[in-house]
Amino acid sequence: MPLQTKLFIDGEFVEAEDGSTITVLNPHDNSEITQVAQAQVADIDRAVAAAKRAFPAWRDMQAAERGRLLLRLADLVEDNAEELARIESLDTGHPIRDTTGLDVPRTAFTYRYFGGMADKVQGSVVPVEPGFLNYVTREPVGVVGQIIPWNFPLMFTSWKMGPALAAGNTVVIKPAQVTPLTALKIGELMAEAGFPPGVVNIVPASGRTAGQHLAEHPDVQKIAFTGSTSVGRKIVNYSAGNLKRVQLELGGKGANIVFDDAFLPGAINGSAFAIFHNQGQACIAGSRLLLHERIADEFLDGFLSLAGSIRLGNPLDPDTEMGPLTSTSQQKAVLSYCDITYQEGGEILIGGKRPDDPGLADGNYVEPTVVRAQPEDRVCQEEVFGPFVSVNTFSSDEEVIELANSTEYGLGGGLWSRDLSRAHKVAGAMRSGMVWVNCYKRVNPGSPFGGVGSSGYGREMGFEAMHEYTDAKSVWVNVDAQIPPYYPR
């Protein structure tokens, strides 16, 4: 299939000024897919300048027209669904069944949602003292720098660009250097949809150079970052130069609680999806299984059997249920936590290694892994970001609430129970930006997505996202000519 390999700046696909490139690898066998232009500081400056030039006209465009372009983009995503799904699977290792059934439809759905939101951003009138009118408008912040991660690169283009563009901002978006291909394809579709030059600029690059420069750039008014907590803290420091707004969606260590009254077949299947979907490479993954002691053995019998039956294989094979991790470095990181489990006295119940299939030997594969460890152990506290889940047991609601809140993260978590009162009580007590009850990892563009604590701040999606990309302006009008100024002459 044809692959776009150049930077997208000011409405055109161009080479990097210094000619540098990124080698993009297929995680199934680490063969080379292609070479993609790699943005450096000079290219970032070009992209920001283009976005700055385009901003006034885009800001002043009728909101419904901005929305029309986003709706057109959603249509083009659907028209090119097969190609986008194959590129995403090839580049990331997502099984084609997931990119076809989840990633591409969610991307189109999100662009369509924010296309409809563009002309729904309303101001307000504040009741103040007689003789004065005070109204509040929402205005776009300006040029926005957006840094998307490698785990869901296609879907995150819509999460980031959808609300920013609908609100009237212009964008410089940096895809991860290991998975840039679908973001560049989205650039093609945006040009086809008719987005004006400079409104969107797509610059694959390393985080150390381009990502840092975006965060430091004086003409970038906001930085929106999705990635690790450690890098998120650096982004905050880099952004201090011009006090730009910062939005962070960072790591997680999701608590997935199964109570003794849960419907176990549903909890087992849902918990497997929570951790093994996309090879566990999700910030909201249910990576800590907290099981009531009365059902722990029964649950684990079913859960381990399911985990052992998951079909690993080439992500382009429609029968594959779990593909490779996206990079060799991530594979090494996950396997290192298997070693840490043993070092800390834990037990690996299943997995913990590369698969034995010689056909997968050259790829970044790790078997579905379930470990038993102490709540204070590193494997229960640190984000592994792979098909790796720890197991602990509890005996009371109070104990499991304490366990659920025992990490620095607070992004997503879930619980399984048929007791409605308990479900509301525990969901309310969990320190988490999102909680799922009798389900896990449900997302919708109308529902806010984000965390607390070391999981970051700000919200993707929902109406909250439109406020993330706008500033409130308060306007005071003296409507009574008889009211004197403060210092009458």
C-alpha positions in Angstrom: 0.0 0.0 0.0 1.3 3.6 -0.6 2.7 5.2 2.6 3.1 8.9 3.2 6.7 9.5 4.4 7.1 13.3 4.4 6.3 16.0 7.0 3.0 17.8 6.5 3.7 21.6 6.9 1.6 24.5 5.7 -0.6 22.3 3.6 2.2 20.5 1.8 4.2 17.3 2.2 7.9 18.2 2.5 11.2 16.7 3.4 13.0 17.6 6.6 15.3 20.5 6.1 18.4 18.5 7.0 17.1 15.4 5.2 17.1 13.3 8.3 14.8 10.3 8.5 13.3 7.8 10.9 13.3 4.0 10.2 9.9 2.6 10.9 9.8 -1.1 11.8 7.2 -3.8 11.7 6.9 -5.1 15.3 5.8 -8.5 14.0 9.3 -9.3 12.8 11.3 -6.0 13.1 11.7 -5.7 9.4 11.9 -2.2 7.9 8.5 -0.8 6.7 9.8 2.5 5.4 11.8 5.7 6.1 9.9 8.7 7.3 11.2 12.3 7.3 12.3 13.3 10.8 11.5 16.8 12.0 14.2 18.8 13.7 14.1 22.2 15.4 14.1 24.1 12.1 11.1 22.1 10.9 9.2 22.6 14.1 9.8 26.4 13.7 8.4 26.2 10.2 5.3 24.3 11.4 4.7 26.7 14.2 5.1 29.7 11.9 2.6 28.2 9.5 0.1 27.5 12.3 0.5 31.1 13.6 -0.2 32.5 10.1 -3.2 30.4 9.7 -4.7 31.1 13.1 -6.6 34.4 12.5 -8.5 33.2 9.5 -9.3 29.8 11.1 -10.4 31.5 14.4 -12.7 33.9 12.5 -14.1 31.2 10.2 -17.8 30.5 10.8 -17.9 27.7 13.5 -20.3 25.6 11.4 -17.8 25.7 8.5 -15.0 24.4 10.8 -17.4 21.7 11.9 -18.2 20.8 8.3 -14.6 20.2 7.5 -14.3 17.9 10.5 -17.4 16.0 9.4 -15.9 15.7 6.0 -12.8 14.2 7.5 -14.9 11.7 9.5 -16.4 10.6 6.2 -13.0 10.2 4.6 -11.8 8.1 7.5 -14.7 5.8 7.0 -14.1 5.8 3.2 -10.4 4.8 3.8 -11.1 2.5 6.7 -9.5 -0.7 5.3 -6.3 1.2 4.4 -6.1 3.0 7.7 -6.7 -0.3 9.6 -3.9 -2.1 7.7 -1.4 0.7 8.2 -2.2 0.9 11.9 -1.8 -2.9 12.4 1.4 -2.9 10.3 2.9 0.0 12.3 1.8 -0.7 15.8 1.1 -4.5 16.1 -2.6 -4.0 16.9 -4.5 -7.0 15.6 -6.4 -6.2 12.4 -9.7 -7.3 14.1 -9.2 -4.4 16.6 -8.0 -1.7 14.2 -10.9 -2.6 11.9 -13.6 -2.9 14.7 -12.4 -0.4 17.2 -9.6 2.0 16.3 -10.9 3.3 12.9 -14.6 3.5 13.9 -13.7 5.3 17.1 -11.5 7.8 15.1 -14.3 8.6 12.7 -16.8 8.8 15.5 -14.7 11.3 17.5 -14.0 13.6 14.5 -17.8 13.5 13.8 -18.6 14.3 17.4 -16.4 17.4 17.5 -17.5 18.4 14.0 -21.0 18.7 15.5 -19.6 20.4 18.6 -17.9 23.3 16.7 -21.0 25.6 16.7 -22.2 24.5 20.1 -19.7 26.4 22.2 -21.8 29.0 23.9 -21.0 31.9 26.3 -23.0 33.1 29.2 -24.4 36.2 30.8 -23.6 36.9 34.5 -26.1 38.6 36.7 -24.2 41.7 38.1 -25.2 45.0 39.6 -27.9 47.1 37.8 -26.8 49.2 34.9 -24.2 46.8 33.7 -24.2 43.9 31.3 -21.5 41.3 31.9 -21.1 38.5 29.3 -18.5 35.8 28.9 -17.3 34.4 25.6 -15.1 31.4 24.9 -12.1 32.1 22.6 -9.5 29.7 21.1 -6.1 29.8 22.8 -4.1 30.0 19.5 -1.4 27.7 18.3 -1.5 24.3 20.1 1.3 21.8 20.2 0.1 18.2 20.6 2.2 15.2 21.3 0.5 11.8 20.8 1.8 8.4 22.0 2.6 5.3 20.1 0.0 2.9 21.6 -3.1 4.3 19.8 -1.6 6.7 17.2 -4.6 6.9 14.9 -7.3 7.2 17.5 -5.3 9.9 19.4 -5.2 12.1 16.3 -9.0 12.6 16.7 -8.9 12.9 20.5 -6.3 15.7 20.2 -7.2 17.5 17.0 -10.9 17.1 17.1 -11.7 19.5 20.0 -8.7 21.8 19.3 -9.8 22.4 15.7 -13.5 22.7 16.5 -12.7 25.4 19.0 -10.8 27.4 16.4 -7.2 26.6 17.3 -4.4 25.7 14.8 -2.3 22.7 15.5 1.2 21.3 15.3 1.0 17.6 16.1 3.9 15.4 16.8 3.3 11.6 16.4 5.6 9.2 18.1 8.6 8.4 16.0 8.0 4.6 16.1 4.4 4.9 14.9 4.0 7.9 12.6 2.2 6.4 9.6 -1.5 6.8 10.3 -1.0 10.3 11.5 0.6 11.2 8.1 -2.3 9.5 6.3 -4.7 11.6 8.3 -2.8 14.7 7.0 -3.5 13.4 3.4 -7.2 13.1 4.2 -7.3 16.6 5.8 -5.8 18.1 2.6 -8.5 16.2 0.6 -11.2 17.5 2.9 -10.2 21.1 2.3 -8.6 22.2 5.5 -6.7 25.5 4.8 -2.9 25.3 4.7 -1.2 25.7 8.1 -4.3 24.8 10.2 -2.8 21.4 10.8 0.9 20.5 10.7 2.2 17.0 11.3 5.8 16.5 12.3 7.1 13.0 13.3 10.1 13.5 15.4 11.9 12.4 18.6 10.6 13.7 21.9 14.0 14.9 23.0 14.3 17.4 20.3 11.1 18.3 18.6 8.8 17.5 21.6 10.9 19.6 23.9 11.1 22.5 21.4 7.3 22.5 21.0 6.9 22.7 24.7 9.4 25.5 25.0 8.3 27.5 21.9 7.1 31.0 22.7 4.5 31.0 19.9 2.8 27.8 21.1 0.1 28.8 23.6 -0.8 25.3 24.8 0.8 21.9 24.9 -1.3 18.8 25.1 0.7 15.6 25.9 -0.2 12.0 26.2 2.5 9.7 27.4 4.5 8.6 30.4 4.4 10.4 33.8 8.2 10.9 33.8 8.1 12.7 30.4 5.0 14.6 31.5 6.9 16.2 34.4 9.6 17.3 31.9 6.9 18.9 29.7 5.7 21.0 32.6 9.2 22.3 33.1 9.8 23.0 29.4 6.5 24.9 29.2 7.3 27.4 31.9 9.1 29.8 29.6 6.0 31.4 28.3 3.6 30.0 31.0 1.7 28.1 28.3 -1.3 26.0 29.2 -0.5 22.4 29.7 -2.8 19.4 29.5 -1.4 16.0 30.5 -2.8 12.5 30.1 -0.2 10.3 31.7 0.3 6.8 33.2 -2.0 4.5 35.1 -2.1 1.4 37.3 -5.8 0.6 37.0 -7.4 -1.3 39.9 -9.9 -3.9 38.6 -12.0 -5.1 41.6 -14.0 -8.3 41.6 -16.4 -8.7 44.5 -17.8 -12.0 45.8 -21.2 -11.2 44.3 -20.0 -10.5 40.8 -21.2 -12.4 37.7 -18.0 -14.3 37.3 -18.2 -15.2 33.5 -18.7 -11.5 32.7 -16.0 -10.4 35.1 -13.5 -12.9 33.7 -14.0 -11.9 30.1 -14.1 -8.2 30.9 -11.0 -8.4 33.0 -9.1 -10.2 30.2 -10.1 -7.4 27.8 -9.1 -4.8 30.4 -5.5 -6.0 30.4 -4.8 -8.0 27.2 -6.5 -5.7 24.6 -3.7 -4.0 22.6 -1.2 -6.2 24.4 -1.8 -4.3 27.6 -0.4 -1.1 26.0 -3.0 1.2 27.4 -2.8 3.8 30.2 -6.3 2.7 31.4 -5.4 -1.0 31.4 -6.8 -3.0 34.3 -3.3 -4.1 35.4 -4.1 -4.8 39.1 -6.7 -7.5 39.7 -8.1 -7.2 43.3 -10.1 -10.4 44.0 -12.4 -11.0 47.0 -10.9 -14.0 48.8 -14.1 -16.0 48.6 -14.1 -16.1 44.8 -10.4 -15.7 44.1 -9.7 -19.4 43.3 -12.7 -19.8 41.1 -12.0 -16.5 39.2 -8.4 -17.4 38.6 -9.2 -20.9 37.3 -11.3 -19.2 34.6 -9.1 -16.2 34.0 -5.8 -18.3 33.6 -7.6 -20.7 31.3 -8.7 -17.7 29.1 -5.3 -16.1 29.2 -3.7 -19.3 28.1 -6.1 -19.6 25.1 -5.4 -16.2 23.6 -4.1 -16.5 20.0 -0.8 -14.7 19.5 0.2 -14.0 15.9 0.8 -11.7 13.0 -1.5 -8.6 13.6 -2.6 -8.7 9.9 -4.0 -12.2 10.4 -7.8 -11.8 11.2 -7.6 -14.8 13.6 -4.9 -13.1 15.8 -6.2 -12.0 19.2 -3.0 -10.5 20.5 -0.2 -9.1 18.5 3.4 -8.0 19.4 4.4 -5.1 21.6 5.0 -2.0 19.5 8.8 -1.9 20.0 11.7 -4.0 21.1 12.4 -1.7 23.9 8.9 -2.2 25.3 9.2 -5.9 25.0 12.4 -5.7 27.0 10.7 -3.5 29.6 7.8 -5.9 30.1 10.1 -8.9 30.4 12.2 -7.1 33.0 9.2 -6.9 35.2 8.9 -10.7 35.0 12.4 -10.8 36.4 11.5 -8.3 39.1 8.5 -10.5 40.1 10.9 -13.3 41.0 13.4 -11.0 42.6 10.7 -9.6 45.0 9.5 -13.1 45.9 6.4 -13.1 43.7 4.9 -15.9 41.6 4.3 -16.0 37.9 1.0 -17.9 37.4 1.1 -18.0 33.6 3.3 -16.5 30.9 6.3 -14.3 31.8 8.3 -15.0 28.6 8.4 -14.9 24.9 6.1 -17.4 23.1 7.7 -20.6 22.0 6.3 -20.4 18.5 9.4 -20.1 16.2 7.3 -18.1 13.7 7.1 -15.3 16.3 10.8 -15.3 17.4 11.8 -12.2 15.5 8.9 -10.1 16.8 8.2 -8.2 20.0 5.9 -10.8 21.5 5.3 -11.5 25.2 2.8 -14.1 26.4 -0.2 -13.0 28.5 1.3 -12.8 32.0 -0.4 -13.1 35.4 1.6 -12.7 38.6 0.9 -12.9 42.3 2.7 -10.3 44.4 2.5 -8.1 47.4 0.6 -4.8 47.0 3.7 -2.8 47.9 5.9 -4.6 45.3 7.1 -2.7 42.3 5.0 -4.9 39.9 1.9 -3.7 41.8 3.0 -0.1 41.9 4.7 0.7 38.6 3.1 0.9 35.2 4.4 -2.1 33.1 2.4 -1.2 29.9 2.2 -4.7 28.6 0.1 -7.9 28.9 1.0 -8.2 32.5 -1.4 -8.2 35.5 -0.8 -8.6 39.2 -3.2 -10.3 41.6 -4.1 -9.5 45.2 -6.9 -10.6 47.4 -9.1 -8.7 49.9 -11.8 -9.5 52.5 -13.8 -6.2 52.9 -14.9 -3.1 51.1 -12.8 -0.9 53.3 -9.7 -3.0 52.5 -10.1 -3.0 48.8 -10.7 0.8 48.7 -7.4 1.2 50.4 -5.7 -1.2 48.0 -7.3 0.5 45.0 -6.0 3.9 46.1 -2.5 2.7 47.1 -0.6 3.8 44.0 0.4 7.3 42.8 -1.8 7.0 39.8 -5.5 7.8 39.4 -6.6 7.4 35.8 -9.1 4.5 35.4 -10.4 1.6 37.5 -13.2 -0.8 37.6 -15.4 -3.0 39.7 -17.6 -6.0 39.3 -20.6 -6.4 41.6 -24.4 -7.0 41.5 -24.9 -4.9 44.6 -25.8 -1.4 43.3 -25.3 0.3 46.7 -21.8 -1.2 47.0 -21.0 -0.3 43.4 -21.8 3.4 43.9 -20.1 3.5 47.3 -16.8 2.0 46.0 -16.8 4.0 42.8 -17.2 7.2 44.8 -14.3 6.3 47.1 -11.9 5.4 44.3 -9.4 8.1 43.6 -9.7 7.9 39.8 -10.7 10.1 36.9 -12.8 7.2 35.5 -14.5 4.2 37.0 -16.3 1.4 35.2 -18.9 -0.8 36.8 -19.5 -4.3 35.4 -17.5 -3.3 32.3 -14.0 -1.9 31.6 -12.3 0.5 29.1 -15.5 1.9 27.7 -14.8 5.3 26.0 -17.0 7.7 24.1 -16.2 11.1 22.6 -19.0 12.6 24.7 -17.6 11.4 28.0 -14.6 13.1 29.6 -11.3 11.1 29.8 -8.5 12.0 32.2 -7.0 11.4 35.6 -5.8 12.7 38.9 -2.5 12.5 40.8 0.4 11.2 38.7 -2.0 10.4 35.9 -2.1 14.1 34.9 -4.7 16.8 34.6 -7.1 18.2 32.1 -9.7 16.2 30.2 -9.9 14.7 26.7 -13.3 14.4 25.0 -16.7 15.6 26.1 -17.7 19.2 26.5 -14.9 19.6 29.0 -12.4 19.2 26.1 -13.8 22.3 24.4 -13.1 24.3 27.5 -9.6 22.9 27.6 -9.0 24.5 24.2 -10.6 27.9 24.9 -10.2 30.8 27.3 -13.0 32.6 29.0 -13.3 36.4 28.2 -15.4 38.5 30.5 -16.8 41.7 28.9 -18.4 44.5 31.0 -20.7 47.0 29.4 -22.1 50.1 31.1 -25.7 50.2 29.7 -27.0 53.1 31.8 -25.6 56.5 30.7 -26.7 58.0 34.0 -24.3 55.9 36.0 -21.3 58.2 36.5 -17.7 57.1 36.3 -15.8 56.4 39.5 -14.2 59.9 39.6 -16.8 62.4 38.5 -15.5 65.8 37.4 
